[in-house]
Amino acid sequence: MSLDLDRAWALHPQVSLRPEPFGALLYHFGTRRLTFLKDSRLVEIVQRLPESPSARAACAACRVPDAELPRFEAALVSLAESDMLVERAHA
């Protein structure tokens, strides 16, 4: 699966994000899958997705440098592949 950074994304409606000292926990109530986010910037990006016009804009709002963008893109792809993230219909 690929994730287009220029499209709008959000947490799946059945996913809950719980902040933790190490980052955050994502729990999918449909699949019962638990995911640990250990990077505070990734947590911030995921939290900004619903209000951002695109995943790239969420990364920019979190001041992710271009050199680090591929790492965050890979993390977002992984979240989308595990159904934690879904593409939003409209930005």
C-alpha positions in Angstrom: 0.0 0.0 0.0 1.1 3.5 -0.6 0.1 6.6 1.2 -0.1 9.8 -0.8 1.2 12.6 1.4 -0.7 15.1 -0.6 -4.1 13.6 0.4 -6.1 14.0 3.5 -5.9 11.3 6.2 -7.3 10.7 9.6 -7.5 8.0 12.3 -9.9 5.2 11.4 -13.3 6.0 13.1 -12.8 2.8 15.3 -9.3 3.9 16.5 -8.6 5.6 19.7 -5.3 7.4 20.5 -4.2 7.6 24.1 -1.2 9.8 24.9 1.5 8.1 27.1 4.8 9.3 28.5 6.6 7.3 25.8 4.4 8.6 23.0 1.0 7.1 22.5 -1.1 4.0 22.1 -3.4 3.4 19.2 -6.2 0.9 19.7 -8.4 -0.3 16.9 -11.7 -1.5 18.4 -12.7 -3.4 15.2 -9.5 -5.4 14.8 -8.5 -5.2 18.4 -5.0 -4.3 17.3 -2.8 -2.2 19.5 0.0 0.0 18.1 2.6 1.9 20.0 3.8 5.2 18.7 7.2 6.0 20.3 8.0 9.2 18.5 6.4 12.3 19.9 6.5 14.1 16.5 4.7 11.2 14.9 2.0 11.4 17.6 1.6 15.1 16.9 1.4 14.4 13.2 -1.3 11.8 13.7 -3.2 14.2 16.0 -3.0 17.0 13.3 -4.2 14.8 10.4 -8.0 15.4 10.9 -7.5 19.2 10.7 -4.8 19.3 8.0 -5.5 19.4 4.3 -2.9 16.7 3.7 -0.5 14.4 5.5 2.3 16.6 4.1 0.7 19.7 5.6 0.5 17.9 9.0 4.2 17.1 8.8 5.0 20.7 7.8 3.0 21.9 10.8 5.1 19.7 13.0 8.3 21.1 11.4 9.4 17.9 9.9 12.5 18.7 7.8 12.5 17.4 4.2 15.4 15.1 5.0 13.3 13.3 7.7 10.0 13.2 5.6 10.7 9.7 4.2 10.9 8.3 7.7 7.6 9.8 8.8 6.0 8.8 5.4 7.0 5.2 6.1 5.5 5.3 9.6 2.2 6.7 8.2 2.2 4.0 5.5 2.6 1.4 8.2 -0.4 2.9 10.1 -2.5 3.0 6.9 -1.6 -0.7 6.1 -2.8 -1.7 9.6 -6.1 0.2 9.1 -5.2 2.7 11.8 -5.4 5.5 9.3 -7.9 6.0 6.5 -8.0 8.5 3.7 -10.5 11.3 4.2 -13.1 11.9 1.5 -12.6 15.7 1.5 -9.7 17.9 2.7 
